[in-house]
Amino acid sequence: PSTTLDPHMPHGGSIVIEQRPADEITHFRGNRVVKEGVQVWNPSFDVAPASLITGIITEKGMIGKKAGDGGDGAFDVRGFMLQQQLLLPEVATEVAKAEEAERGGAVPLPGLLALDAHKVVDYIQSIPALQQLVGPSDSASSWRVKEIGDGNINFVYVVEGPSGALCLKQGLPYVRCVGESWP
């Protein structure tokens, strides 16, 4: 969701990753399942290198990489937020001075589209930068879509076609409740 974008974050390496409790891994139903003294690293999430990501997709559109970034994979998050009017005016003024020449890179969406295994194909076809990674539009019927889970409230799809594959993750700006007692 666009609400998770931080216009002041210079790169993903600056993100502080919360560590989850070790007993989530070392214990099962209250009983220790590993030897005493085993060290655990249990991050809440990870940060994928920008070089492995083509675009950051939000409910407002896709954030592309900065033009002429020299191959470092930087994304124009600030420019996108300015274009979508997601920054407060005082922040927008400050950011606009620094990013004025690099605005753009967003592919506007006509509203939120919660993806499913069928809609993800249509969505990829509508964004040329993504489509070229998977294959020509006329090959879409042969694309293989696999929905995978990541343990969070997200949709994650792996889409494979004649030109290659991509992994697309959609974080919805709301919580879907499942069952009477969830969460």
Buried (B, 14 or more C-beta within 10 A) or exposed (E): EBEEBEBEEEEBEEEEEEEBEBEEBBEEEEEEEEEEEEEEEEEEEEEEEBEEBBBBBBBBBBBBBBEEEEEEBBBBBBBBBBBBEBBEEEBBEBBBEEBEEBBEBBBEBEEEBEBEEEBBBEBBBBBEEBBBBBBEEEEBEEBEBEEEEEEEEEBBBBBBBEBEBBBBBBBBEEEEEEEEEEE
